[in-house]
Amino acid sequence: MPLSSPRKILVVLNGKGGVGKTTTAVNLAAAMADTYRVLLVDADPQGSATWWFEHGNQPMGFDLRQETQPDQLAALRQGGDYDLVVVDTPPALASEALAAVIPVADYMILPTPPAPMDLTALIETVRVTVTPKGIAHRVLLTRVDPRSINEALDAQATLKELGIPACSAFIRAYKAHERAALEGLPIRLWNGNNAREAEADYRRVAEEIQRDWEQ
């Protein structure tokens, strides 16, 4: 199913590290690759997505480009033969790379754990960085304890009350995510405990994003 425009740019953003941003970027790129020709752009100087991509011994299903130069990031829509570009951004809201990529974004996913301190910081990021730009976006709750789903449901309710769009799906915290990354694989290609549950979470998110694009 082709996208309505030649290229759509999906930016994964959070000003904090350790929230599952790279895990989200890699696994959404892999999930979307079933439908689209996907390029994952690693704009984070730490290069975690690049390490993940290069560490594996089998094709991910998408291509990767490491790019931190603002002028190149601002030109992501030019050239290339991809339906979808997913951008893993640096965890620094004041970075030049982020300033370059936000104006070309069509859609943003903002991953955050549901813990109150993480959620409060993310809400401020949405208000200051995202909402003023008028870019379609959703908050994605990550690292959700499968034994404490109510915390995620409460966080979703809080976001709804504030008028901040959030994904109905959320990403449960499984060791499978860490083990897949260590083997250089997206969760959809990894086999082990809870792999299919972890994969299903990202598939639900990908489907939700695609429904937004079809509206």
VEXMAR-984888 format. One line per 4 residues: number of its first residue (from 1); for each residue x, y, z of N, C-alpha, C. Coordinates in pm, whole numbers, plus 32768, in hexadecimal, padded with zeros to 4 digits. Layout:
<nodes>
NUM	X/Y/Z/X/Y/Z/X/Y/Z  ...
</nodes>
This chain:
<nodes>
1	8054/7F88/8000/8000/8000/8000/8058/807C/8000  805D/80C8/7F94/80B3/813E/7F90/807C/81AD/7FE7  80D5/8203/8015/80AC/8279/805E/8070/82DE/7FFE  801F/833A/8034/7FDC/839C/7FDF/803F/8401/7FA4
5	80B2/8412/7FE2/811A/846B/7FAE/8196/8417/7F92  81F1/8448/7F3B/8266/83F7/7F18/82BC/83D1/7F90  82BC/8425/7FF7/830F/8408/806B/82D0/8443/80E8  82CD/83F4/8151/829B/8425/81D1/830C/8417/8237
9	831B/847E/828A/8387/847F/82ED/834C/8475/8378  8371/840A/83BE/8344/83EF/8446/83B9/8406/84A4  83AB/8464/84FF/8416/8488/855C/83F6/8450/85E7  8457/840A/8620/8449/83D4/86A9/8497/8431/8705
13	8452/846D/8765/848C/84DD/87B0/8470/84D3/8845  84D5/84EF/8893/84C7/8509/8923/8547/854C/894F  853C/85B2/89A2/85B1/85FB/89D0/8602/85B1/8A38  85D0/8540/8A69/8617/84F0/8ACD/864A/846F/8A8E
17	86B6/843C/8AC6/86E4/83B9/8A9E/86A5/834E/8AF6  86B6/82D1/8ACD/8686/8263/8B1F/85F1/824F/8B21  85AC/827F/8AB9/851A/8273/8AB6/84EA/820F/8A4D  8547/81CE/8A09/8521/816F/89A1/8516/81AF/8918
21	855B/821D/8903/8550/8266/8884/858C/8216/880F  8608/81E8/881F/8646/819B/87B4/8600/8116/87A0  85D8/80D6/880C/858D/8058/8801/850E/806E/87B0  84CC/80DF/87C8/8452/8100/877E/8470/811A/86EC
25	84D8/8167/86D0/84FA/8188/8645/851B/810A/85F5  856E/80B3/862E/8596/8039/85E7/851F/7FDD/85D1  84D0/7FC8/8638/8463/7F68/862C/83ED/7F9C/85DB  83D7/801F/85DB/8371/8056/8581/839F/804E/84F0
29	841E/806A/84D9/8454/805D/8450/8443/7FCE/841E  8460/7F6D/8474/8453/7EE1/844E/83C1/7EBB/8435  8368/7EE9/848C/82DA/7ECA/847B/82A2/7F09/83FD  82CA/7F84/83DF/8299/7FCA/8368/82D4/7F90/82E7
33	8345/7F4C/82F3/8388/7F18/827C/8339/7EA8/8239  82D7/7E71/827E/8280/7E0E/823E/822C/7E4E/81D1  8213/7ED0/81DE/81B8/7F17/8183/8200/7F7B/812A  8267/7FBD/8161/82A8/802C/811C/833D/8011/8108
37	8378/805B/80AB/840A/8061/809F/843A/80C6/8106  8485/8097/8167/84A4/80E7/81DE/8539/8104/81E9  8557/8181/820B/85DF/81AA/8230/85DC/81DB/82C0  8632/81A5/8313/8644/81D6/839B/86BD/8233/839C
41	86A9/82AF/83C6/8716/8310/83D0/873E/831D/8463  87BA/8300/8481/87F0/830D/8509/882E/8398/8515  87E2/83F4/8552/8811/847E/8564/8849/8497/85EF  8857/842D/863D/888B/8438/86C4/8922/8420/86C1
45	8973/8480/86ED/8A05/846D/86EB/8A34/83F0/8737  89E2/83C1/8796/8A08/8347/87DE/8A08/82CD/8783  89BB/82D3/8716/89BE/8269/86B2/8987/81E3/86DE  8929/81E2/873C/88F6/8162/876E/88AE/8112/8701
49	885E/8156/86AF/8817/810F/8645/8879/80D6/85DE  88E3/8121/85C2/8948/80F1/8564/898E/8076/859B  89B4/8079/861A/89F3/8004/8659/8996/7F8C/864F  8918/7FA1/866F/88B3/7F36/866C/88AB/7EFB/85DF
53	88A2/7F53/857C/8892/7F28/84F0/890C/7EDA/84C1  8983/7F0A/84E3/89FF/7ECC/84B0/8A28/7E51/84FF  89EE/7E40/8576/8A16/7DD2/85CE/89D5/7D4E/85A5  8966/7D56/855D/891F/7CDC/853A/895D/7C94/84C4
57	8932/7C17/84AE/8969/7BC6/8441/88FF/7B9E/83DC  888C/7BE5/83DD/8827/7BCD/8378/87E0/7C51/8358  87A5/7C5B/82E1/8766/7CD9/82B8/86F5/7D01/8317  86EF/7D83/8336/8688/7DB9/838E/8602/7DCA/8346
61	8609/7DDA/82C1/858F/7DF5/8275/8583/7E87/824C  85DE/7EDA/827F/85E1/7F67/825B/8672/7F93/824C  8688/8008/8212/870F/803E/8204/872C/80A0/8275  87AD/80BC/828A/87D5/811B/82F3/8838/8180/82BC
65	882A/81FA/82E9/8889/8265/82C8/88A9/82B0/8349  8927/82BE/8369/8950/830E/83DC/8968/839C/83AD  8921/83FA/83E7/8929/8485/83B8/890D/84E5/842B  8970/8535/844F/895E/8596/84BB/896F/8626/848C
69	8990/863A/840C/89A4/86C2/83DA/891E/8707/83C1  8908/877B/83FE/8885/87BE/83F2/885A/87D8/8363  88B7/8800/830A/888F/881E/8281/885F/87A1/8238  889D/8730/8256/8873/86B3/8218/87EE/8682/8250
73	87DA/8696/82D0/875B/866E/830E/86E8/86C4/82DA  8704/8743/82C1/869C/879C/828C/8674/8776/81FE  86C8/8728/81BB/86AE/8702/8130/8683/8670/8122  864F/8635/818D/862D/85A7/8189/85C4/8585/8121
77	8570/85E3/80FF/8504/85C7/80A0/8537/85C2/800F  85B0/85EC/7FFC/85E7/85F2/7F74/8634/8572/7F54  8618/853A/7EE1/8664/84C5/7EB5/863E/8447/7EFF  8677/83D9/7ED3/865A/8359/7F12/85DC/831A/7EDB
81	85CE/829B/7EF5/855E/8250/7EBE/8515/8208/7F2F  84E8/8255/7F90/84A5/821D/8005/841A/8257/8015  83BE/8202/8046/8338/8231/8066/8336/8277/80ED  8389/8246/8148/8386/8275/81D2/8413/8286/8208
85	842B/82F8/8248/84A9/830F/828F/8489/831C/8324  84C8/82C8/8374/84BB/82CE/8406/853B/830B/843D  8530/8371/8491/85A6/83B7/84C5/85B2/83A2/855B  8622/836A/8586/8642/835E/8614/8693/83D9/863A
89	865C/842D/8690/8697/84AF/86AE/86EA/84AD/872D  8743/850F/873F/8792/8516/87BA/873B/853E/8831  875D/8510/88AA/8711/8535/8922/8739/85BE/8956  872C/8623/8901/8752/86AB/8925/86FB/870B/88D5
93	869C/8749/8918/863A/879C/88D1/867A/8816/8890  86EE/8840/88C1/872F/88B7/8889/8792/8895/881B  8799/8818/87F0/87FD/87F0/878E/87DD/882A/8704  8845/8846/86B7/8833/8878/862F/87F3/880F/85D6
97	8813/8790/85EF/87DA/8724/859F/8743/8720/85AF  8715/872C/8629/8685/8729/8641/8641/87A4/8605  8681/8817/8611/864A/8891/85D6/863D/8885/853F  8694/8837/8501/8690/8827/8470/8625/87C4/8444
101	860F/875B/8494/85B7/86F0/8467/8524/870A/8488  8508/8756/84F2/847C/876E/8516/842E/87B3/84A6  8464/8818/8464/8415/885B/83FB/83F1/8802/8384  843A/8795/836F/841A/873E/82FC/83C8/86C4/8327
105	83A8/86BA/83A7/835D/8646/83D9/82CA/864E/83AF  8293/85DB/838D/8204/85CF/8374/81BB/859E/83F0  8202/8556/8445/81C2/8513/84B6/822D/84FA/851F  8207/8505/859D/8265/84ED/860A/822D/8485/866A
109	8285/842D/8696/8266/83D1/8704/82C1/83F8/8778  8284/840B/87ED/82CF/8436/8863/82C8/83C9/88CD  832D/8372/88D2/832B/8305/8935/834D/8337/89C1  8309/8300/8A23/8326/8321/8AAF/82F3/82B3/8B0A
113	833C/8292/8B73/8304/823B/8BDA/828F/8283/8C1E  8233/8237/8C5B/81BE/8276/8C98/81D7/82B0/8D22  824F/829F/8D58/826C/82D5/8DDD/8254/836C/8DE0  821D/83A1/8E4D/81F5/842E/8E52/8262/8491/8E2B
117	82DF/847C/8E57/8349/84DB/8E36/8367/84DA/8DA0  836B/8462/8D65/8382/8458/8CD5/8310/8498/8C88  8296/847D/8CB4/8221/84B1/8C6E/821B/8549/8C77  823B/8580/8CEB/8239/8612/8CFC/829C/8655/8C9D
121	8315/861D/8C92/837A/8656/8C38/834C/864D/8BA7  830D/85DE/8B84/82DE/85CB/8AFB/826E/862C/8AD9  8213/8641/8B37/81A5/86A0/8B21/81DB/872B/8B04  8243/8753/8B4A/8280/87D6/8B32/82C1/87DA/8AA8
125	82FF/876C/8A80/833A/8766/89FA/82CF/8776/898F  825F/8735/89A1/81F2/8740/893F/81C3/87D1/8937  81B1/8810/89A8/817D/8899/89AA/81DD/88FD/896B  825F/88EA/8985/82C2/894D/895A/82F8/892F/88CD
129	8310/88B0/88B0/8359/888B/8837/82FF/885A/87C6  8293/8816/87E8/8243/87D1/8783/81C5/881E/875C  8171/883C/87BD/80F0/887D/87A0/80FE/88FD/874F  815E/8956/876F/8169/89D2/8721/8189/89BC/868E
133	81C1/8948/866C/81E6/892D/85E1/8170/88FA/858E  8105/88D1/85D1/8090/88A1/858A/80A4/881B/8544  8101/87CA/8575/811F/8749/8537/80CE/86DC/857D  8091/8685/852E/8045/8615/8567/80A1/85C0/85BF
137	806F/8594/8630/80C4/854C/868D/8071/84F7/86EC  80B3/8497/8728/8079/8449/8796/80E7/8427/87FA  80C1/8427/8878/8118/83F5/88E1/810A/835D/88E5  817C/8319/88F4/817D/8287/88FE/81B6/8260/8986
141	8166/821D/89D6/8196/81EF/8A59/81EC/8173/8A47  8266/8179/8A7C/82C8/810E/8A6E/82F1/80DB/8AF8  8336/806A/8AF6/8369/8030/8B72/82FA/801E/8BDA  8288/7FF5/8BAB/8215/7FE0/8C03/8222/7F59/8C48
145	821E/7F57/8CCB/8226/7EDC/8D18/81A9/7E88/8CFC  81BA/7E0F/8CC2/8145/7DBD/8CA4/80F0/7D9D/8D20  812D/7DAA/8D96/80E3/7D8D/8E11/809B/7E09/8E47  80B6/7E7E/8E0A/807B/7EFB/8E3C/8041/7F4B/8DC8
149	7FE7/7F0C/8D7E/7FAC/7F4C/8D09/7F5C/7FC9/8D30  7F28/7FC9/8DAA/7ED7/803D/8DD4/7F26/80BF/8DD1  7FAA/80B8/8DE8/7FFC/8131/8DE2/7FF8/816C/8D56  7FFE/8116/8CF1/7FF7/8144/8C66/7F6C/817B/8C47
153	7F05/813A/8C78/7E7C/8169/8C5E/7E66/81F1/8CA0  7E9D/8203/8D18/7E91/8285/8D5C/7EDB/82F1/8D0D  7F50/82CF/8CD8/7F9D/8330/8C89/7F52/8355/8C0A  7F15/82F3/8BC8/7EC6/8310/8B51/7E51/836C/8B73
157	7E12/8355/8BE4/7DA2/83AA/8C0E/7DD0/8439/8C28  7E45/8446/8C65/7E7D/84CC/8C7F/7E96/8516/8BFD  7ED2/84D1/8B9E/7EEE/850F/8B1C/7E6C/8538/8AD7  7E08/84E4/8ADE/7D87/8503/8A9E/7D4A/857F/8ADD
161	7D51/8588/8B62/7D1A/85FD/8BA7/7D61/867D/8B7D  7DE1/8673/8B5C/7E2F/86E8/8B33/7E23/8704/8A9D  7DD9/86AF/8A56/7DCA/86C2/89C6/7E44/869A/8976  7E97/8643/89AF/7F0F/8614/896A/7EF4/858A/8930
165	7EFE/8579/88AD/7EE0/84F6/8872/7F46/848D/889D  7F14/8418/88BE/7F6A/83A9/88E7/7F3F/832C/889D  7F9E/82D4/8884/7F7E/8254/8847/7F2A/8201/88A9  7EC7/81BD/8873/7E7A/8160/88C7/7ED1/80E9/88EE
169	7F25/80BE/8892/7F84/8053/88AF/7FF6/8089/8903  8037/8031/894D/80B1/8059/8995/8112/7FE5/8992  8190/8004/89B7/81FE/7FA3/89AC/821E/7F6C/8A36  8203/7EEB/8A48/8221/7EAD/8AC8/82B7/7E91/8AD5
173	82E8/7E96/8B4F/8377/7E82/8B6A/8394/7DED/8B72  83DD/7DBC/8B0E/8408/7D31/8B0D/84A0/7D2C/8AF9  84E0/7CCB/8B37/856E/7CB5/8B1F/8589/7C98/8A8C  8522/7C6B/8A46/8530/7C4B/89B7/8566/7CC1/8969
177	853E/7D3B/898C/856D/7DB0/8942/8604/7DC1/8950  8637/7DB1/89C9/86C7/7DC0/89E0/8715/7D50/899A  86E1/7CD7/89A0/8729/7C66/8966/8728/7C6D/88CE  86BA/7C9B/8895/86B6/7CAC/8804/871C/7D14/87D7
181	8725/7D82/8821/8784/7DEC/87FF/8814/7DB8/8807  8832/7D6A/886E/88BA/7D34/887D/88DF/7CD8/8809  887B/7C9A/87CC/8895/7C43/8759/8887/7C8E/86D4  886F/7D11/86DC/8865/7D62/8662/87E9/7D44/8611
185	877A/7D28/8655/86FE/7D04/8611/868A/7D5A/8641  862D/7D7C/85E9/85AF/7DB3/8618/8560/7D43/865A  8502/7D66/86AD/84BB/7D00/86F9/8470/7C9F/869E  8447/7CCB/8629/83FC/7C74/85CF/8450/7C00/8599
189	84D4/7C0D/859C/852D/7BA4/856A/856E/7B53/85DA  8551/7B77/8656/8590/7B33/86C8/8533/7AC7/86FC  856D/7A59/8726/8520/79EB/8760/854D/79D3/87EF  84EF/79D3/8849/850E/79BF/88D6/8495/79DF/8929
193	84A7/79DE/89AD/8437/79F5/8A07/83F9/7A7F/89EF  8374/7A80/89E1/8324/7AFA/89D1/833F/7B44/894E  8387/7B05/88F1/83A6/7B4A/8873/8327/7B6F/8827  82C8/7B12/8821/8251/7B2E/87D1/81F6/7B95/8815
197	81F4/7B94/889B/81A8/7BFC/88E1/81E6/7C85/88C8  826A/7C8D/88CF/82B0/7D0B/88B7/829D/7D3A/8828  82A3/7CDC/87C9/828E/7CFF/873D/8201/7D34/8728  819F/7CF3/8767/8113/7D1C/8756/80FD/7DAA/8786
201	8141/7DD4/87F0/8132/7E5E/8821/8159/7EC2/87B4  81CC/7EAB/8773/81F8/7F0A/870D/81A3/7F01/868E  816F/7E8B/8671/8115/7E80/85FE/8096/7ED1/8615  8063/7ECD/868E/7FEA/7F1B/86AD/8006/7FB0/869F
205	807A/7FDD/86CC/809E/806A/86BD/80A9/8090/862A  80EC/803B/85DB/80FC/8056/854C/8074/8060/8508  801A/8006/852A/7F94/8008/84EF/7F49/8086/8516  7F5B/80B1/8591/7F17/812B/85BF/7F4B/81A6/8574
209	7FCD/81AE/8560/8006/821D/8515/7FD1/821E/8486  7FCE/81A8/8449/7F9E/81A0/83BF/7F0C/81C8/83B4  7EBC/81A8/8418/7E30/81D5/8415/7E27/826D/8418  7E7F/82AB/8466/7E84/833E/8468/7EA3/8374/83DE
213	7F00/8334/8397/7F28/8365/8313/7EB9/8354/82AB  7E63/82F5/82C2/7DF8/82DB/8261/7D80/8339/8271  7D7D/8380/82E1/7D0B/83D9/82FA/7D16/845B/82AA
</nodes>
